[in-house]
Amino acid sequence: MQIDLHVHTSTLSSDSNIAPETTIDLARARGLDGVVLTEHDRIWPWATLAKLSAAADFLVLPGVEITTDLGHVLAFGLRELPPGVSSARALRQHCDDEGALMYLAHPARNGSVPVRPEELVELFDGVEGINGSDGPLQNQASGRAGLSCRLPAIAGSDSHTQHEVGLAATRFPQSITAIEDLLEALRSGNYQPLAL
């Protein structure tokens, strides 16, 4: 399965101009099997996305892109954000309490906060090694950051506009039908980031 793990929609991200339904149509047309809606500092209610997914007959899962003191973090498996979380360390604790996973988003993007290798290993389950909105050199540097710390790399488009949907995705060998499946697959480390 190929799933875009980093997607923004106009419903909950003010910097996106894509409706969720349009995102689904584009992802399907571009050969993807699913998307994770990772809005900025906001989480879709899981039940809402389950209904959207069923109506579209297409996998749509919840995630979130959280702004922290160490940059943007993609988290999977959270139902809600703790109040006022801006510390990556506090977010790590919250993710651990909830059984969620966190990945450093676009770590080599210009203006990103430099994260020390020991912080990467201590706080993150992996890195976003391929971001569809970043260039090849940035993605190479992001992938190297993860490899140097033996952290797995995921991929997502970071789409905010229609042409960005599906520029990157993560390939999983197993079937994923729910957020629990995604978390299990991510924990296994058996997946591959792809630039599409």
N, C-alpha and C positions, 0 to 999 in steps of 0.2 A: 504494500500500500504506500502511496505517496501522499503525504499530508503537509500542507503549508502551516507551519507552527507559529506564524507571526503575521496576523492580519488585523487591520483596523477598519472600522465601519463608521459611517456618518451618524449612526444612532447614538454611540457613546464616546466617540473620539472627534473632537471639534476640528482636528486637522485632516480628517478624511472626507472624501466626497463620494464614497461608495455605500449604497444601501446594502444591508446584509443579503437580501435576495439577489441583487446584482452580483455580489461577490460569489455567491454559490453558483450562479449560472456561468460566470467566467471561469471559476475553478473547475467546474465539470467540463466545460468546453476545452480547457487547456490540459485535460487528462489527469487531473488530481482526483484523489479518492476522499479527501476531506480537508477541512480548514479548522484552525483554532483561532477564535476571536480573542485577541489580546489587546483590549482597549487600554488607553493611558489611564492608569490609576483608578480604573473602574472594572468591576466584574459583572458579567451578565449573570442573571439568575439561572441556575442550572436547568430548572424546569422550563424556562422560556426557550433556551437553546434546544432542549430535547424536543419540544413541540415544533420549532423551526426545522430541525433536522428531519423529523418524521414527515412533516408536510412537504419538504423538498426532496425526500428520499435521498439524502446526501448527508454525510457525516459532518456535523458542526459541533465543536467542543468548546468549553470555556477555558480561558487562560487570562492573563493580565500582564501588562508591561508597567512596572512600578518604578517611579523615579526615586533613587536613593542617593546617599552620599558617595557611593561608588559607581554611580551611573545608572543606566536603565537595566532592569532585571526582568526577565521573563519568568513568570511563576505558573506552574501547572498543578491543579488540585486544590486550590484555595476556593472556599465558598464566599469569603468576605475578607476585606482588608482590616488589619488592626487599626484603630484610630491613630491618625497622625504618624504613621510609619514612614520614616525617611532614612533610617539607619539600616544598612544591609545586614548588619549583625542582628538587629532586632527582628528583621524580616526572616533571617535564617531560623531563629528560634520559633517564630510563628509557623513557618513552613514545617519545621520538625514536629511541632505540636499537632499540626493538621495532616501530616503525612504527605505534604506537597513537596515539589521539587523546584529548584531555582537555577536559572542559567543566565550568565552575564550576556546581555544583548550588545551586538555590534561593538565589541571591545576596542577595535582599532579605528573607529570612526574619528575624524577630526573633531577635536573638542571633548573627546571622551576623557573621563577621569582615569588616570593611570592606576591600575590595580596591581599590587605586588603579588608575585607568584604564591607566596604563603597565604595571602588573603584569598586568592583564587581557590586554592586547595581546601582551605578551611571553610569557606562560606558557600561555594557553588558546586552544583552537581555536574556542571558542564558549561560550555560557552556556545554562543551562536557563531559557528565557524563560517557560515555562508549567510549573508544578508543580501537579499535581492536588490536592495536600494543602495548598497555599497559597491565600490569598484573592485576589480580583481586584486589589486595590491592590498587594499584594506582587508578583503576576505582572506588572502594568504596570511597576512599578519595575525588576523583573528584566529585562524586555524592553528598557526604556530604557537600562539599563546596557550591554547588548550593542550596541544601536544606536549609542550614543554612541561606541563604540570600533570600530564597523563589524564586529562579530563576529556570526556567525549564531546564531540561537536554536533550540534543540530543545525538545521537550516530553515529559514522562512523568508518570505518575500518582504516583510515590513511594508505591506501595501497600504497606500493611502489614496491611490488613484486606480482607475480601471486597468491601465496598461501594466501596472506593477503586480497584479494578482498572478500568482503562480510563477514568479521569476526564480523562486527557490523553494525547495521542499525537503522533507526528510523521508527517506524510504525505509519502511519497516517490512520485514519478511512475514510477520504474522498479521492476522486480521485484527483490526481495532474497531470496536463498535460503541465504546463508551469511554469516559474519562479514566475509569479504573484500568481499562486495557492499555490506554496511552501511558499511564504512570508505570504500569508493569513493564511495558516495552522500553520506556526510557530507562528504568532501573536496570534492565538487562544489559544495556550498552550495545545491543545488537541492532544497529541501524546505521544509515549512511546519509550524510548531508549532500544535497545535490543543487547545483546551479542549473536551471532549466532554460 
